[in-house]
Amino acid sequence: MAAAAPHMVPPTSPATSRSKVPKWSGLSASLSFSPSVQGRTSSLRHHSRIRASSAGRDASPNQPPSSSAMKAITEDVEMMQQREDRRVEKAQAKEKADARERERRWQESHQPRDDLAPRWREVAGRDNWVGMLDPFDPLLRAELIRYGEFAQACYDAFDFDPYSRYCGGCKYSRRSFFQSLDMANAGYEVTRYLYATSNVKLPNFSRRSKRNNAWSESANWIGYIAVSDDATTVRLGRRDIVVCWRGTVTQLEFIADLVNFHQPVYAEGIPCPDRSVQVAAGFVNLYTDKNTDCRFSSYSVRDQVLAEVRRQVLRYAEERGEEISISMTGHSLGGALATLSAYDVAEVGLNRVRPAGGNERVIPVTVYSFAGPRLGNEPFKERFEEILGLKSLRVVNVHDVVPKVPGLIINENVPEFMRRAGAAMPWSYCHVGVKLALDHKRSPFLKDTAEASCFHNLEAYLHLLDG
């Protein structure tokens, strides 16, 4: 869109450059009048001059107006001011009401809807979201926004300040996490922070503090685990354990993103009977690497996730016999880690429980991925979807390049015989789950741009979901 030409103000003489709007007492100098108000003001001044002329017809032109003329002017000005005050007060009241409505909607986006409980399995992908994407089911839309806000909280809480002692960590404590982010009514309690490191031997590539007393030299805060409280559990229809992953914000993780070759999952300690199941090495390395010299990353983020999920499953599913779900969410790199951790939880068998005196139950595990890249090859996709029965809903902007990599040559969009033939090749990758496509160019509220990072922004994704 071409830029509008600048408005040129013609030069004026000192006499004509003065404001023609009288500086009435009590009227704010910053008040801008609408054309209708300016017209009424001009008319008032005209009638005031007529009355003043009529009242002082016998007076000399150089004499001031009579007292009756001044009274008429004052009354007219006061009436105009009263009308303008009422207009401004009405506009301010509307603005406050709109702000309250926006705040109400913002707070409601953090809470599940009241009609979710009877349909939560359907929303969690029991039927692979058949009939829920087109037209877009409003209940699913609300849940995607809610889980997206959990992922966005990872960015909002991350300490980017290199001069902070806690750069690379979380700015808030677990107990005040949601309150500090204006999500006090989220209805979840953070039970564990997650820390990761990558053993890529490159100096100065981690997000770290410039201070000598930094909290860690190698670890970065990468997400959290939270559990729904009792009141929210009632609205959800089950106890929800959510694992939230942060996307790429440090150069070290960016290097790990670029390691574009397969790694067998069994070689990284993830038990899998099928040796052909492989995932991108950069993702699995970040997931399984640890640094025994750092107390925050002395255990890999995989160990941290499995230990906490197991603790919560034992507490709520086995000991109390509650209905529970395990939800994974993340953006960008976080989407890949959400998919990998969901696969790991199911492969280890943490989603299979046997309450005291009961039969074995399978806990639903669902991934809500935003702008996530491809993670594994064709055998990984088959094991994820068909053998383990995991569910994944991928939200993508069709103009975002990140969900299109890796696997530009062989991916889920090519014929099956090509996928199987190239399954062992290092450039063969397949997305898992169901795709929900968005297009920012079709939104009347977002301007088009050539900046690729804007296509990938999580807040833009949530805006598109919100309609």
C-alpha positions in Angstrom: 0.0 0.0 0.0 1.5 3.3 -1.0 2.2 5.7 1.9 -0.1 8.7 2.1 1.4 12.0 1.0 2.2 14.3 4.0 -0.2 17.0 4.7 1.4 20.4 4.0 0.3 23.4 6.1 0.5 26.7 4.1 2.5 29.5 5.8 0.3 32.1 7.6 0.9 35.5 9.0 1.1 35.9 12.8 -2.4 37.3 12.8 -4.0 34.5 10.9 -2.0 31.7 12.6 -3.6 32.2 15.9 -6.2 29.7 17.0 -9.8 30.7 16.1 -11.1 28.6 19.0 -11.5 30.7 22.1 -9.6 29.5 25.2 -12.6 29.2 27.4 -12.0 28.8 31.1 -12.3 25.2 32.3 -12.0 23.6 28.9 -9.0 21.3 28.4 -6.5 22.6 25.9 -6.1 19.0 24.6 -9.8 18.6 23.7 -10.3 18.1 19.9 -13.8 19.0 18.6 -15.7 17.0 16.1 -16.9 18.8 12.9 -20.4 18.9 14.3 -19.2 20.5 17.5 -17.1 23.1 15.6 -20.1 24.0 13.5 -22.3 24.5 16.6 -19.5 26.6 18.1 -19.4 28.8 15.1 -23.1 29.2 15.1 -23.1 30.1 18.8 -20.5 32.8 18.2 -22.6 34.2 15.3 -25.8 34.4 17.3 -23.9 35.8 20.3 -22.5 38.6 18.1 -26.0 39.4 16.8 -27.4 39.6 20.3 -24.5 41.6 21.5 -25.0 44.0 18.5 -28.7 44.3 19.2 -28.2 44.9 22.9 -25.5 47.5 22.4 -26.8 49.2 19.2 -26.4 52.7 20.7 -23.0 52.0 22.1 -19.8 53.1 20.4 -18.0 50.3 18.4 -15.0 50.7 20.6 -16.9 50.1 23.8 -17.1 46.6 25.4 -20.4 44.6 25.0 -23.1 45.3 27.5 -23.6 43.1 30.5 -26.7 41.5 28.9 -24.6 40.6 25.8 -21.8 39.1 28.0 -24.4 37.1 29.9 -25.8 35.7 26.6 -22.4 34.7 25.4 -21.6 33.0 28.8 -24.9 31.1 28.7 -24.3 29.9 25.1 -20.7 28.8 25.9 -21.8 27.0 29.0 -24.5 25.1 27.1 -21.9 24.1 24.5 -19.5 23.0 27.2 -22.2 20.9 29.0 -23.0 19.1 25.7 -19.3 18.5 25.0 -18.8 17.2 28.6 -21.7 14.8 28.2 -20.2 13.6 24.9 -16.7 13.1 26.4 -18.2 11.3 29.5 -20.2 9.0 27.2 -17.1 8.2 25.2 -15.1 7.5 28.3 -17.8 5.3 29.7 -17.9 3.3 26.5 -14.1 3.0 26.5 -14.1 1.6 30.1 -16.9 -0.8 29.2 -14.9 -2.1 26.2 -11.8 -2.4 28.4 -13.8 -4.5 31.0 -15.2 -6.7 28.2 -11.7 -7.2 26.8 -10.4 -8.1 30.3 -13.3 -10.5 30.8 -12.6 -12.3 27.5 -8.9 -12.4 28.3 -9.6 -14.0 31.6 -12.1 -16.4 30.2 -9.6 -17.6 27.6 -7.6 -19.1 30.4 -10.5 -21.1 31.8 -12.3 -24.0 30.1 -15.8 -23.5 28.9 -18.7 -24.8 31.0 -19.8 -27.1 28.3 -16.5 -28.9 27.9 -16.9 -31.7 30.4 -19.2 -34.0 28.5 -17.2 -33.5 25.2 -13.6 -33.4 26.5 -12.6 -36.7 24.8 -14.0 -35.5 21.5 -12.0 -32.3 21.8 -8.9 -34.2 22.8 -9.0 -36.1 19.5 -10.8 -39.3 20.2 -12.1 -39.2 16.6 -9.2 -37.4 15.1 -11.2 -34.1 15.1 -13.4 -35.3 12.3 -16.1 -32.7 11.6 -14.6 -30.3 14.1 -12.2 -28.3 11.8 -14.5 -27.2 9.0 -16.6 -25.6 10.2 -14.4 -24.8 13.2 -16.0 -26.1 16.4 -16.1 -23.2 18.9 -15.3 -25.5 21.8 -12.2 -26.8 20.1 -11.3 -23.2 19.2 -11.5 -22.2 22.8 -9.4 -25.1 24.0 -6.7 -24.4 21.4 -6.5 -20.8 22.5 -6.2 -21.9 26.1 -3.4 -24.3 25.4 -1.7 -21.7 23.2 -1.8 -19.3 26.0 0.0 -21.9 28.2 2.8 -22.1 25.5 2.9 -18.3 25.2 3.5 -18.1 29.0 6.8 -19.8 28.4 8.0 -16.8 26.3 6.5 -14.2 28.6 8.2 -15.6 31.6 11.6 -16.2 30.1 14.4 -13.8 31.2 16.1 -12.4 28.1 18.1 -9.7 29.9 21.8 -10.5 29.6 22.6 -8.3 32.6 20.2 -10.2 34.8 21.7 -12.8 37.1 18.8 -15.1 36.0 19.2 -14.6 32.2 18.1 -17.8 30.5 15.9 -18.8 33.4 12.3 -18.0 34.5 11.5 -14.6 35.9 8.9 -15.9 38.3 8.6 -18.6 41.0 6.5 -21.6 40.5 4.0 -20.5 43.2 3.4 -17.1 41.6 3.9 -18.1 37.9 0.3 -17.6 36.6 -0.4 -14.7 38.9 2.7 -12.9 37.6 1.5 -13.3 34.1 -2.1 -12.1 34.8 -3.4 -15.6 34.5 -4.4 -16.0 38.1 -7.6 -17.8 37.1 -5.9 -20.3 34.8 -7.0 -23.0 37.2 -3.7 -24.9 37.1 -0.8 -25.2 39.6 2.8 -25.4 38.3 4.4 -28.5 39.8 7.7 -28.6 38.0 10.0 -26.3 36.0 12.0 -27.9 33.1 15.6 -27.2 32.3 17.6 -28.3 29.3 21.1 -28.1 27.9 22.8 -29.1 24.7 26.2 -30.6 24.5 27.1 -28.8 21.3 30.7 -27.7 21.9 30.4 -24.0 20.7 31.5 -21.2 23.0 29.1 -18.3 23.9 26.1 -19.9 22.2 23.8 -20.2 25.2 21.6 -17.5 26.5 23.5 -16.7 29.7 24.0 -13.8 32.1 27.0 -11.5 31.8 27.3 -11.4 35.5 29.8 -13.5 37.4 27.2 -14.9 39.8 24.9 -16.2 37.1 22.4 -18.9 38.2 23.7 -21.4 35.6 26.5 -21.6 33.0 24.8 -24.2 30.8 21.1 -24.8 31.6 18.2 -22.9 30.1 14.6 -22.9 31.4 12.6 -24.6 28.7 9.1 -25.0 30.1 6.9 -26.3 32.9 4.5 -28.9 34.0 1.2 -27.9 35.6 -1.9 -29.8 36.9 -5.5 -28.6 37.0 -6.9 -27.7 40.4 -10.1 -29.2 41.8 -12.5 -26.6 40.5 -11.0 -26.6 37.0 -11.0 -30.4 37.0 -14.8 -30.3 37.4 -15.1 -28.0 34.4 -12.7 -30.0 32.3 -14.4 -33.3 33.1 -11.0 -34.8 34.2 -7.7 -34.0 35.9 -5.4 -32.5 33.3 -1.6 -32.8 33.4 -0.2 -30.3 30.9 3.5 -30.2 29.8 4.3 -26.8 28.2 7.4 -26.3 26.0 9.1 -23.1 25.1 10.3 -22.5 21.5 13.7 -21.5 20.2 15.0 -18.3 21.8 18.7 -19.1 22.3 21.4 -19.5 19.8 22.5 -22.9 21.2 19.0 -24.3 20.6 19.1 -22.8 17.1 22.2 -24.7 16.4 20.5 -27.9 17.6 17.6 -27.1 15.2 20.0 -27.2 12.3 21.4 -30.7 13.0 19.4 -32.1 10.1 19.9 -35.9 10.2 18.1 -38.8 11.8 19.0 -40.5 15.1 17.4 -43.8 16.2 15.4 -43.2 19.3 16.7 -46.4 21.0 20.2 -45.0 20.7 19.2 -42.1 23.0 17.7 -44.4 25.7 14.0 -44.3 24.5 12.8 -47.9 24.5 11.5 -48.8 21.1 11.3 -52.4 19.6 11.3 -51.0 16.1 14.9 -50.0 15.3 13.9 -48.1 12.2 12.1 -45.4 14.2 14.2 -42.3 13.9 13.9 -38.6 14.8 15.9 -35.4 14.1 19.1 -35.6 16.0 19.0 -32.0 17.1 15.6 -32.4 18.9 16.4 -35.7 20.6 19.8 -34.4 21.7 18.3 -31.4 23.4 15.7 -33.7 25.0 18.2 -36.3 26.4 21.4 -34.3 27.0 22.5 -33.4 30.5 25.4 -31.7 32.3 26.4 -33.3 35.6 28.3 -30.2 36.6 25.1 -28.1 36.7 22.5 -28.9 39.3 19.7 -27.6 37.0 20.6 -29.9 34.2 22.3 -32.8 36.0 19.2 -34.7 34.8 18.1 -34.5 31.2 14.8 -32.7 30.5 13.6 -36.2 29.5 14.3 -37.5 33.0 12.6 -34.5 34.5 9.4 -34.9 32.4 9.1 -38.7 32.9 9.6 -38.4 36.7 7.0 -35.6 37.2 4.4 -37.1 34.9 4.8 -40.5 36.7 4.4 -38.8 40.1 1.2 -37.0 39.0 -0.2 -40.2 37.3 0.4 -42.2 40.5 -1.1 -39.5 42.7 -4.4 -38.9 40.8 -5.0 -42.0 38.5 -3.8 -44.9 40.6 -4.2 -43.7 44.2 -7.4 -41.6 43.8 -8.8 -43.4 40.7 -9.5 -40.1 39.0 -10.1 -39.7 35.2 -7.0 -37.9 33.9 -5.5 -36.7 30.6 -1.9 -35.8 29.6 -1.6 -32.8 27.3 1.5 -31.5 25.6 1.8 -28.1 24.0 4.5 -26.0 22.5 5.4 -23.6 19.8 8.1 -24.0 17.1 10.9 -26.1 18.7 8.5 -26.5 21.6 6.0 -28.2 19.2 8.7 -30.8 18.3 9.6 -31.4 21.9 5.9 -31.7 22.8 5.5 -34.4 20.1 8.7 -36.2 21.2 7.8 -36.2 24.9 4.3 -37.5 24.2 5.8 -40.3 22.2 8.2 -41.0 25.0 5.5 -41.1 27.7 3.5 -43.6 25.7 6.5 -45.7 24.7 7.6 -46.0 28.4 4.0 -46.9 29.3 3.3 -44.0 31.8 -0.2 -43.6 30.2 -1.2 -47.1 31.2 -2.5 -47.4 34.8 -4.2 -50.0 36.9 -6.1 -48.5 39.8 -6.3 -50.6 42.9 -8.8 -53.4 42.3 -9.5 -52.2 38.8 -8.7 -53.0 35.2 -5.9 -51.3 33.2 -6.8 -48.0 31.7 -5.1 -46.0 28.9 -4.8 -42.3 29.7 -5.4 -40.1 26.6 -2.2 -38.3 25.5 -2.8 -35.3 23.2 -0.4 -32.9 21.5 -1.4 -29.3 20.7 1.4 -28.1 18.5 1.8 -24.6 17.1 4.1 -24.0 14.1 6.1 -27.1 14.9 8.6 -28.6 12.5 8.7 -32.2 11.4 10.3 -34.5 13.9 10.6 -38.1 12.6 10.5 -40.5 9.7 7.7 -42.7 8.3 8.2 -45.5 10.9 8.0 -42.9 13.7 4.7 -41.6 12.3 3.3 -45.1 12.1 4.3 -46.0 15.6 3.0 -42.6 17.0 -0.4 -42.8 15.4 -1.3 -46.4 14.8 0.6 -48.5 17.4 0.6 -46.1 20.4 -2.6 -44.4 19.5 -1.4 -40.9 20.3 -3.3 -37.8 19.1 -1.7 -34.6 17.7 -3.4 -31.5 16.3 -0.9 -29.3 14.4 -1.9 -25.6 14.0 0.1 -24.1 11.1 0.1 -20.8 9.2 0.3 -21.8 5.5 2.9 -19.1 4.9 5.2 -20.2 7.8 8.3 -22.0 6.6 9.1 -23.7 9.9 6.4 -26.4 9.7 7.7 -27.2 6.2 11.1 -28.3 7.4 13.0 -30.6 7.7 11.9 -33.0 4.9 11.6 -30.8 1.9 12.3 -33.7 -0.5 10.5 -36.7 1.1 7.6 -36.0 3.5 4.0 -37.0 4.2 2.7 -35.2 1.1 4.5 -37.5 -1.4 3.1 -40.9 -2.5 3.4 -43.7 0.0 5.8 -45.8 -2.1 8.2 -42.9 -2.1 7.9 -42.4 1.7 8.6 -46.1 2.3 11.5 -46.2 -0.2 13.1 -43.2 1.4 12.3 -43.9 5.1 16.0 -44.6 5.9 17.3 -41.6 4.1 18.4 -38.7 6.3 16.2 -36.2 4.5 12.9 -38.2 4.9 10.5 -36.7 7.5 6.8 -36.9 8.1 4.4 -34.9 10.2 2.2 -36.7 12.7 -1.4 -36.1 13.5 -4.0 -33.7 12.0 -3.3 -30.4 10.4 -5.3 -27.2 11.1 -4.3 -24.7 8.5 -4.5 -20.9 9.1 -3.8 -18.0 6.7 -2.9 -14.6 8.0 -3.5 -13.0 4.6 -7.2 -13.7 4.9 -7.4 -11.9 8.2 -8.8 -8.3 8.0 -7.0 -7.5 11.2 -3.4 -8.4 10.3 -1.3 -6.5 7.8 0.7 -8.5 5.3 4.4 -8.3 5.6 7.6 -9.7 4.0 9.1 -10.4 7.5 9.1 -14.2 7.8 9.3 -14.1 11.6 5.9 -12.5 11.7 4.4 -15.5 10.0 5.8 -17.7 12.7 4.8 -15.6 15.7 2.7 -17.4 18.3 0.7 -14.4 19.2 -0.3 -14.1 15.5 -1.3 -17.7 15.5 -3.5 -17.1 18.6 -5.0 -14.0 17.0 -5.9 -16.1 13.9 -7.5 -18.8 16.0 -9.6 -16.2 17.9 -11.0 -15.0 14.6 
